[in-house]
Amino acid sequence: MTDIRERVAATDWSAVTREADTHGCALTGPLLTPAECRDISALYGEVGRFRSTVDMARHRFGSGQYRYFREPFPEAVSALREALYPRLLPIARDWAARLGWTATWPDDLAGWLARCHAAGQTRPTPILLRYGPADWNALHRDLYGDLVFPLQVVIGLDVPGEDYTGGEFLLVEQRPRAQSRGTVTTLPQGHGLVFTTRDRPVRSSRGWSAAPVRHGVSTVRSGLRHTLGLVFHDAA
C-alpha cells in the first residue's frame, strides 16, 4: 500500500506534534480515499474478519457496537499501523523523557508487538466501530495490559453532516489541581486523529506532570458513523 505510506508521510508531523503537545490530540492529513473508507466500512458485515464483537450497551460502555479485527488484517489496516507507528514514536519518547518514564518502545512496530506478545498481550486491537442514531461512547481509556503505547489514531470513514450528524470525538483531560478540560473534534472522512491513550505531559509548578486523559464519542443524532481505531499495543 504505497499510496497509504505516502499519505502518512505527507502529513505535517511537526504540526501534529505541536497540536498533540498543546491539546492532547491532532488531526492528520487525508490517510484514506473515500473509496477506501467505504471499502473498510463495508467489512463490518463480514463477521469472519473479526475476533470479537462488543455491544457497548450490554457492558455499560455507551450504546453502539464495535468489532476487533482478527489477523490477517485488511491490507490498508496493516499499512496504516506500520506507517503511523514510526511517526508517533518520537512524540512518545519525548513525552516519556519529560515525565521521567523509561521509553521501552523499539524503532519498529513488529519489535514492539513482539514485546507485547512476550508479556502475554497477544490479541490484536485494530477496531472497526459503528454507531447509529442515539449511540454514543462513554469516556474511557484503551488499556489492555501493562504494556501501553501512549498514542493512538482514529480515522473517520463517513462524511460528517452528510452520512451522520452528531457523533463528535470527545477528549477530556484531568488537569493537575484544576477542573477537567474537554476538546471536541469532528473527524473528516479519511483523516486521522492522533490522541493520547492514557496520560500526557503538562507543565506544573514542579516541572512536568502526567495528566490523565479519557476519550469517547458524543451522541449520534442521525445516520451511521463508522470509524477505524488503531491502537498500537495488543491485548492480554
C-alpha positions in Angstrom: 0.0 0.0 0.0 2.5 2.6 -1.2 -0.2 5.3 -1.5 -1.1 5.0 2.2 2.5 5.2 3.2 3.0 8.3 1.0 -0.1 9.9 2.5 1.1 9.3 6.0 4.5 10.8 5.1 2.8 13.8 3.6 1.2 14.8 6.9 2.8 17.8 8.6 4.1 15.8 11.6 5.7 18.9 13.1 2.2 20.4 13.3 0.8 17.2 14.7 3.4 17.2 17.4 2.7 20.8 18.4 -1.1 20.1 18.5 -0.7 16.9 20.5 1.6 18.7 22.9 -0.9 21.5 23.4 -4.3 19.7 23.2 -3.6 16.0 23.6 -4.9 15.4 20.1 -4.2 16.4 16.5 -5.7 15.8 13.0 -3.6 14.4 10.3 -4.0 15.0 6.6 -6.0 12.6 4.5 -4.9 9.0 5.0 -7.6 7.1 3.1 -9.6 7.9 0.0 -13.4 8.0 0.1 -13.4 4.6 -1.8 -11.0 3.1 0.7 -13.2 4.4 3.6 -16.3 2.8 2.0 -14.4 -0.5 1.5 -13.3 -0.7 5.1 -16.8 0.3 6.4 -18.3 -2.5 4.3 -16.2 -5.1 6.1 -18.4 -4.7 9.2 -20.8 -7.2 7.9 -18.1 -9.8 7.2 -18.2 -11.3 10.7 -15.4 -13.8 9.9 -12.9 -11.0 9.7 -13.2 -10.2 13.4 -12.2 -12.0 16.5 -14.9 -10.5 18.7 -17.9 -8.1 18.7 -18.7 -5.8 21.7 -22.2 -4.5 22.4 -21.5 -1.3 24.3 -24.9 -1.1 26.0 -24.5 -4.6 27.4 -21.2 -3.6 29.1 -22.5 -0.1 30.0 -19.8 1.5 27.8 -22.5 3.6 26.0 -24.6 2.5 23.0 -23.4 1.1 19.7 -21.1 -1.7 18.6 -17.5 -2.4 17.6 -15.5 -5.3 16.3 -11.9 -6.2 16.8 -10.2 -7.4 13.6 -8.6 -10.8 13.6 -5.3 -11.5 11.7 -4.6 -11.3 8.8 -5.8 -7.7 8.7 -7.0 -5.9 5.6 -4.0 -4.6 3.7 -5.0 -0.9 4.4 -5.2 -1.5 8.2 -1.7 -3.2 8.3 -0.2 -0.4 6.1 -1.6 2.3 8.3 -0.4 0.8 11.5 3.1 0.2 10.1 3.4 3.7 8.6 2.0 5.6 11.6 4.0 3.9 14.4 7.4 5.4 13.5 5.8 8.9 13.1 4.3 8.7 16.6 7.3 7.2 18.2 9.3 10.5 18.6 6.3 12.0 20.3 6.0 9.0 22.6 9.7 9.1 23.5 9.7 12.9 24.1 6.7 12.6 26.5 8.4 9.7 28.3 11.5 11.8 28.8 9.5 14.7 30.2 7.7 12.5 32.7 10.8 10.5 33.7 9.4 7.3 32.2 11.5 4.6 30.6 10.8 4.6 26.9 10.6 0.9 26.1 9.3 1.2 22.5 11.5 -0.2 19.8 12.1 1.5 16.5 9.6 -0.7 14.6 6.1 -1.9 15.2 7.0 -5.5 14.8 9.5 -5.3 17.6 7.1 -3.6 19.9 4.3 -6.1 19.3 6.8 -8.9 19.9 7.3 -7.4 23.4 3.6 -7.3 23.9 3.2 -10.9 22.9 6.1 -12.0 25.2 4.2 -10.3 28.1 1.0 -12.2 27.3 -0.7 -9.4 25.3 -1.4 -11.4 22.1 -4.9 -10.4 21.0 -4.9 -7.9 18.1 -6.5 -4.5 18.8 -7.4 -2.7 15.5 -11.1 -1.9 15.8 -14.0 -1.1 13.4 -16.7 0.9 15.2 -20.3 1.5 14.1 -22.7 4.0 15.7 -26.4 4.6 14.7 -28.9 7.2 15.9 -28.8 7.7 19.7 -25.5 5.7 20.0 -22.6 7.1 22.0 -19.3 6.0 23.6 -18.6 6.6 27.3 -15.3 8.3 28.3 -12.6 5.6 28.7 -9.0 4.6 28.0 -7.9 1.7 25.8 -5.6 -0.1 28.2 -5.3 -3.8 27.6 -2.4 -4.8 29.8 0.8 -3.5 31.4 2.4 -2.5 28.1 0.9 0.6 26.6 1.8 2.8 23.7 0.9 6.4 24.7 -0.8 7.5 21.4 -3.4 6.0 19.1 -5.3 7.0 16.0 -8.9 7.0 14.9 -9.9 7.5 11.3 -13.2 8.8 10.1 -14.8 6.6 7.5 -18.0 8.6 6.7 -18.8 12.2 5.9 -19.9 14.2 8.9 -23.1 16.3 8.2 -24.0 14.1 5.3 -23.7 10.4 6.4 -24.4 11.3 10.0 -24.9 14.2 12.4 -23.6 14.5 16.0 -21.0 11.8 16.9 -18.2 14.2 17.7 -15.0 12.8 19.1 -14.5 13.8 22.8 -11.3 14.1 24.7 -11.3 15.0 28.4 -8.1 15.9 30.3 -7.9 15.9 34.1 -5.6 18.8 34.8 -3.4 18.9 37.9 -5.2 20.6 40.8 -7.8 22.1 38.4 -11.1 21.2 36.7 -11.1 18.9 33.7 -10.8 20.3 30.1 -12.7 19.0 27.2 -11.9 19.0 23.5 -14.3 18.2 20.7 -13.3 17.2 17.2 -15.3 16.4 14.1 -13.5 13.7 12.0 -13.3 14.5 8.3 -13.7 11.4 6.1 -10.3 9.7 5.6 -8.4 11.9 8.1 -6.9 10.5 11.3 -6.9 11.9 14.8 -3.9 11.3 16.9 -4.7 11.3 20.5 -3.5 10.4 24.0 -4.0 6.8 25.1 -3.6 7.3 28.9 -1.6 10.3 30.1 0.2 13.2 28.6 2.8 15.6 30.0 1.6 19.1 31.2 3.7 21.8 32.8 3.2 22.2 36.5 4.8 24.1 39.3 7.1 21.1 39.9 8.1 20.7 36.2 6.1 18.1 34.3 3.1 16.2 35.5 1.1 13.3 33.9 -2.4 14.5 33.1 -4.9 11.5 32.8 -6.9 11.7 29.5 -10.0 9.8 28.5 -11.9 9.8 25.2 -15.4 9.0 23.9 -18.0 9.9 21.3 -20.9 12.2 21.7 -24.5 11.1 20.8 -25.1 10.4 17.1 -28.2 12.4 16.1 -28.9 10.7 12.8 -27.3 8.3 10.2 -24.5 5.9 10.6 -21.0 6.7 11.8 -18.1 4.3 11.2 -14.5 4.8 12.4 -11.3 2.7 12.3 -9.5 2.6 15.6 -5.7 1.9 15.6 -4.2 1.0 19.0 -0.5 0.2 18.9 -0.4 -2.3 21.8 -2.1 -5.7 21.7 -4.4 -7.0 24.4 -4.0 -9.6 27.2 
